[in-house]
Amino acid sequence: MDIPAEKLVVGNGVSELIRLLNVHYVKKASMAIPTFNEYESTLKPTEIEYFDTGPNNFVLNAEAYVQSVKDSDSNTALIINPNNPTSIFEPKEKIKWILHSLKDLEMVIVDESFLDFVVHKDQYRSFFSVDDLLDEYPNLILIRSLSKEFGVPGLRLGYIASANEALVQQMRKYCPIWNINSLAEAFLEILPRYQSDYVDSLELIRRDRDSLYEKILPVPYLNVYKPAANYVFAQVQGG
């Protein structure tokens, strides 16, 4: 992660940060669904504009989504990439086009909590992540959950990255005092020592994921979608 500390807000898991964003900043959010239900949990139904990706095989239609955001009175757009729960990854160029099209929107939240499962060891992460676009788009709010990719949900670690200095400073004030526990801090300190082991583990997970996908693909009455994250999304036909 090559993001300067002054652009980061570290939280007690992504759930804490999502809640703070919803309570203090989100007036109405346009969400591509299906999506991670934590983003809905602290918003009223009148504060959510849904954009259904189902009719397009759960692939985000960028032009239609942008138009939907502009037609609503939302101040926030939300994209999870790869998506939770569909495990579908949208190319970086598509996300960049959406960011450019919504550059006047108050906030565009891009959740990349499962991104490392997309990037193979012989690839550069910058080909996939939008973290290098933070300065170009000050309204971009990048969210990452360390616990998902490292398999340590009990540690409760996540962060927000933004070039909006005022938002970062405010978010830090909104975070509860001592919100990061000592085990999580120790984990962050030793993490660089195990980077190569982490990369190897990701390769094993991708291999097992692809094996599962191939095995359930022939199951009758089941539509199985090619996964990018560490889970496989399937839909019962007619369900």
Contacts in CASP RR format, 6 or more apart in sequence:
PFRMAT RR
TARGET T0000
AUTHOR 0000-0000-0000
METHOD contacts of the structure
MODEL  1
MDIPAEKLVVGNGVSELIRLLNVHYVKKASMAIPTFNEYESTLKPTEIEY
FDTGPNNFVLNAEAYVQSVKDSDSNTALIINPNNPTSIFEPKEKIKWILH
SLKDLEMVIVDESFLDFVVHKDQYRSFFSVDDLLDEYPNLILIRSLSKEF
GVPGLRLGYIASANEALVQQMRKYCPIWNINSLAEAFLEILPRYQSDYVD
SLELIRRDRDSLYEKILPVPYLNVYKPAANYVFAQVQGG
1 131 0 8 1.000
1 144 0 8 1.000
2 131 0 8 1.000
3 131 0 8 1.000
3 134 0 8 1.000
3 161 0 8 1.000
6 165 0 8 1.000
6 168 0 8 1.000
7 134 0 8 1.000
7 161 0 8 1.000
7 162 0 8 1.000
7 163 0 8 1.000
7 165 0 8 1.000
7 168 0 8 1.000
8 159 0 8 1.000
8 160 0 8 1.000
8 161 0 8 1.000
8 168 0 8 1.000
9 17 0 8 1.000
9 159 0 8 1.000
9 160 0 8 1.000
9 161 0 8 1.000
9 162 0 8 1.000
9 168 0 8 1.000
9 171 0 8 1.000
9 172 0 8 1.000
9 175 0 8 1.000
10 157 0 8 1.000
10 158 0 8 1.000
10 159 0 8 1.000
10 180 0 8 1.000
11 17 0 8 1.000
11 156 0 8 1.000
11 157 0 8 1.000
11 158 0 8 1.000
11 159 0 8 1.000
11 160 0 8 1.000
11 175 0 8 1.000
11 179 0 8 1.000
11 180 0 8 1.000
12 156 0 8 1.000
12 157 0 8 1.000
12 158 0 8 1.000
12 175 0 8 1.000
12 176 0 8 1.000
12 179 0 8 1.000
12 180 0 8 1.000
12 181 0 8 1.000
13 145 0 8 1.000
13 147 0 8 1.000
13 156 0 8 1.000
13 157 0 8 1.000
13 158 0 8 1.000
14 38 0 8 1.000
14 111 0 8 1.000
14 113 0 8 1.000
14 143 0 8 1.000
14 144 0 8 1.000
14 145 0 8 1.000
14 147 0 8 1.000
14 158 0 8 1.000
15 38 0 8 1.000
16 156 0 8 1.000
16 175 0 8 1.000
16 176 0 8 1.000
16 179 0 8 1.000
17 143 0 8 1.000
17 158 0 8 1.000
17 159 0 8 1.000
17 160 0 8 1.000
17 171 0 8 1.000
18 38 0 8 1.000
18 39 0 8 1.000
18 42 0 8 1.000
18 143 0 8 1.000
19 41 0 8 1.000
19 42 0 8 1.000
20 171 0 8 1.000
20 174 0 8 1.000
20 175 0 8 1.000
21 107 0 8 1.000
21 109 0 8 1.000
21 141 0 8 1.000
21 160 0 8 1.000
21 171 0 8 1.000
22 29 0 8 1.000
22 39 0 8 1.000
22 42 0 8 1.000
22 43 0 8 1.000
23 42 0 8 1.000
24 170 0 8 1.000
24 171 0 8 1.000
24 174 0 8 1.000
25 76 0 8 1.000
25 106 0 8 1.000
25 107 0 8 1.000
25 167 0 8 1.000
26 43 0 8 1.000
26 47 0 8 1.000
26 75 0 8 1.000
26 76 0 8 1.000
26 107 0 8 1.000
27 47 0 8 1.000
27 74 0 8 1.000
27 75 0 8 1.000
27 76 0 8 1.000
27 106 0 8 1.000
28 46 0 8 1.000
28 47 0 8 1.000
28 48 0 8 1.000
28 49 0 8 1.000
28 72 0 8 1.000
28 73 0 8 1.000
28 74 0 8 1.000
28 75 0 8 1.000
28 76 0 8 1.000
29 39 0 8 1.000
29 43 0 8 1.000
29 47 0 8 1.000
29 48 0 8 1.000
29 49 0 8 1.000
29 74 0 8 1.000
29 75 0 8 1.000
29 76 0 8 1.000
29 77 0 8 1.000
29 78 0 8 1.000
29 109 0 8 1.000
30 49 0 8 1.000
30 50 0 8 1.000
30 51 0 8 1.000
30 65 0 8 1.000
30 68 0 8 1.000
30 69 0 8 1.000
30 72 0 8 1.000
30 74 0 8 1.000
30 76 0 8 1.000
30 77 0 8 1.000
30 78 0 8 1.000
31 39 0 8 1.000
31 40 0 8 1.000
31 48 0 8 1.000
31 49 0 8 1.000
31 50 0 8 1.000
31 51 0 8 1.000
31 78 0 8 1.000
32 51 0 8 1.000
32 53 0 8 1.000
32 60 0 8 1.000
32 65 0 8 1.000
32 78 0 8 1.000
32 79 0 8 1.000
32 80 0 8 1.000
32 83 0 8 1.000
33 50 0 8 1.000
33 51 0 8 1.000
33 52 0 8 1.000
33 53 0 8 1.000
34 53 0 8 1.000
34 54 0 8 1.000
34 58 0 8 1.000
34 83 0 8 1.000
34 85 0 8 1.000
34 86 0 8 1.000
35 78 0 8 1.000
35 80 0 8 1.000
35 83 0 8 1.000
35 84 0 8 1.000
36 80 0 8 1.000
36 84 0 8 1.000
36 85 0 8 1.000
36 111 0 8 1.000
39 78 0 8 1.000
40 48 0 8 1.000
49 68 0 8 1.000
49 69 0 8 1.000
49 72 0 8 1.000
49 74 0 8 1.000
51 64 0 8 1.000
51 65 0 8 1.000
51 68 0 8 1.000
51 69 0 8 1.000
53 59 0 8 1.000
53 60 0 8 1.000
53 61 0 8 1.000
53 83 0 8 1.000
53 86 0 8 1.000
57 225 0 8 1.000
58 83 0 8 1.000
58 86 0 8 1.000
58 88 0 8 1.000
58 225 0 8 1.000
58 233 0 8 1.000
59 88 0 8 1.000
59 90 0 8 1.000
60 79 0 8 1.000
60 83 0 8 1.000
60 90 0 8 1.000
60 94 0 8 1.000
62 90 0 8 1.000
62 94 0 8 1.000
62 97 0 8 1.000
62 98 0 8 1.000
62 101 0 8 1.000
65 77 0 8 1.000
65 98 0 8 1.000
66 98 0 8 1.000
66 101 0 8 1.000
66 102 0 8 1.000
69 77 0 8 1.000
69 102 0 8 1.000
69 105 0 8 1.000
70 102 0 8 1.000
74 105 0 8 1.000
75 105 0 8 1.000
75 106 0 8 1.000
75 107 0 8 1.000
76 105 0 8 1.000
76 106 0 8 1.000
76 107 0 8 1.000
76 108 0 8 1.000
76 109 0 8 1.000
77 98 0 8 1.000
77 102 0 8 1.000
77 105 0 8 1.000
77 107 0 8 1.000
77 108 0 8 1.000
77 109 0 8 1.000
78 109 0 8 1.000
78 111 0 8 1.000
79 90 0 8 1.000
79 95 0 8 1.000
79 98 0 8 1.000
79 108 0 8 1.000
79 109 0 8 1.000
79 110 0 8 1.000
79 111 0 8 1.000
80 110 0 8 1.000
80 111 0 8 1.000
80 113 0 8 1.000
81 89 0 8 1.000
81 90 0 8 1.000
81 95 0 8 1.000
81 110 0 8 1.000
81 111 0 8 1.000
81 112 0 8 1.000
81 115 0 8 1.000
82 88 0 8 1.000
82 89 0 8 1.000
82 90 0 8 1.000
82 114 0 8 1.000
82 115 0 8 1.000
82 117 0 8 1.000
82 118 0 8 1.000
82 227 0 8 1.000
82 228 0 8 1.000
82 229 0 8 1.000
83 89 0 8 1.000
83 90 0 8 1.000
84 111 0 8 1.000
84 113 0 8 1.000
84 114 0 8 1.000
84 229 0 8 1.000
85 231 0 8 1.000
85 233 0 8 1.000
86 225 0 8 1.000
86 233 0 8 1.000
87 114 0 8 1.000
87 225 0 8 1.000
87 227 0 8 1.000
87 228 0 8 1.000
87 229 0 8 1.000
87 231 0 8 1.000
87 232 0 8 1.000
87 233 0 8 1.000
88 225 0 8 1.000
88 226 0 8 1.000
88 227 0 8 1.000
88 228 0 8 1.000
88 233 0 8 1.000
89 118 0 8 1.000
89 128 0 8 1.000
89 228 0 8 1.000
89 229 0 8 1.000
92 127 0 8 1.000
92 128 0 8 1.000
92 129 0 8 1.000
92 130 0 8 1.000
95 110 0 8 1.000
95 130 0 8 1.000
96 130 0 8 1.000
96 133 0 8 1.000
98 108 0 8 1.000
99 108 0 8 1.000
99 110 0 8 1.000
99 130 0 8 1.000
99 133 0 8 1.000
99 136 0 8 1.000
99 137 0 8 1.000
99 140 0 8 1.000
100 137 0 8 1.000
102 108 0 8 1.000
102 139 0 8 1.000
103 137 0 8 1.000
103 139 0 8 1.000
105 139 0 8 1.000
106 139 0 8 1.000
107 139 0 8 1.000
107 141 0 8 1.000
108 137 0 8 1.000
108 139 0 8 1.000
108 140 0 8 1.000
108 141 0 8 1.000
109 141 0 8 1.000
109 143 0 8 1.000
110 130 0 8 1.000
110 140 0 8 1.000
110 141 0 8 1.000
110 142 0 8 1.000
110 143 0 8 1.000
111 143 0 8 1.000
111 144 0 8 1.000
112 129 0 8 1.000
112 130 0 8 1.000
112 131 0 8 1.000
112 142 0 8 1.000
112 143 0 8 1.000
112 144 0 8 1.000
113 143 0 8 1.000
113 144 0 8 1.000
113 145 0 8 1.000
113 148 0 8 1.000
113 149 0 8 1.000
114 148 0 8 1.000
114 149 0 8 1.000
114 228 0 8 1.000
114 229 0 8 1.000
114 230 0 8 1.000
115 125 0 8 1.000
115 128 0 8 1.000
115 129 0 8 1.000
115 144 0 8 1.000
115 149 0 8 1.000
116 125 0 8 1.000
116 149 0 8 1.000
116 202 0 8 1.000
117 149 0 8 1.000
117 202 0 8 1.000
117 205 0 8 1.000
117 206 0 8 1.000
117 209 0 8 1.000
117 228 0 8 1.000
117 229 0 8 1.000
117 230 0 8 1.000
118 128 0 8 1.000
118 228 0 8 1.000
118 229 0 8 1.000
119 125 0 8 1.000
119 127 0 8 1.000
119 128 0 8 1.000
119 202 0 8 1.000
120 203 0 8 1.000
120 206 0 8 1.000
121 199 0 8 1.000
121 200 0 8 1.000
121 202 0 8 1.000
121 203 0 8 1.000
126 132 0 8 1.000
130 140 0 8 1.000
130 142 0 8 1.000
131 142 0 8 1.000
131 161 0 8 1.000
133 140 0 8 1.000
134 140 0 8 1.000
134 142 0 8 1.000
134 161 0 8 1.000
134 162 0 8 1.000
134 163 0 8 1.000
135 163 0 8 1.000
137 163 0 8 1.000
138 162 0 8 1.000
138 163 0 8 1.000
138 164 0 8 1.000
139 164 0 8 1.000
140 162 0 8 1.000
140 163 0 8 1.000
141 160 0 8 1.000
141 161 0 8 1.000
141 162 0 8 1.000
141 164 0 8 1.000
141 167 0 8 1.000
142 160 0 8 1.000
142 161 0 8 1.000
142 162 0 8 1.000
143 158 0 8 1.000
143 159 0 8 1.000
143 160 0 8 1.000
143 161 0 8 1.000
144 158 0 8 1.000
144 159 0 8 1.000
144 161 0 8 1.000
145 157 0 8 1.000
145 158 0 8 1.000
146 152 0 8 1.000
146 155 0 8 1.000
146 157 0 8 1.000
146 158 0 8 1.000
146 159 0 8 1.000
147 153 0 8 1.000
147 154 0 8 1.000
147 155 0 8 1.000
147 156 0 8 1.000
147 157 0 8 1.000
147 158 0 8 1.000
148 230 0 8 1.000
149 202 0 8 1.000
150 187 0 8 1.000
150 191 0 8 1.000
150 198 0 8 1.000
152 187 0 8 1.000
155 181 0 8 1.000
155 183 0 8 1.000
155 184 0 8 1.000
155 187 0 8 1.000
156 181 0 8 1.000
156 184 0 8 1.000
157 180 0 8 1.000
157 184 0 8 1.000
157 187 0 8 1.000
157 188 0 8 1.000
160 168 0 8 1.000
160 171 0 8 1.000
162 168 0 8 1.000
191 198 0 8 1.000
205 230 0 8 1.000
206 230 0 8 1.000
209 227 0 8 1.000
209 230 0 8 1.000
209 231 0 8 1.000
209 232 0 8 1.000
210 227 0 8 1.000
212 232 0 8 1.000
213 224 0 8 1.000
213 226 0 8 1.000
213 227 0 8 1.000
213 232 0 8 1.000
216 222 0 8 1.000
216 224 0 8 1.000
216 232 0 8 1.000
216 234 0 8 1.000
217 224 0 8 1.000
219 234 0 8 1.000
221 236 0 8 1.000
221 237 0 8 1.000
222 234 0 8 1.000
222 235 0 8 1.000
222 236 0 8 1.000
222 237 0 8 1.000
223 234 0 8 1.000
223 235 0 8 1.000
223 236 0 8 1.000
223 237 0 8 1.000
224 232 0 8 1.000
224 233 0 8 1.000
224 234 0 8 1.000
225 232 0 8 1.000
225 233 0 8 1.000
225 234 0 8 1.000
225 235 0 8 1.000
227 233 0 8 1.000
END
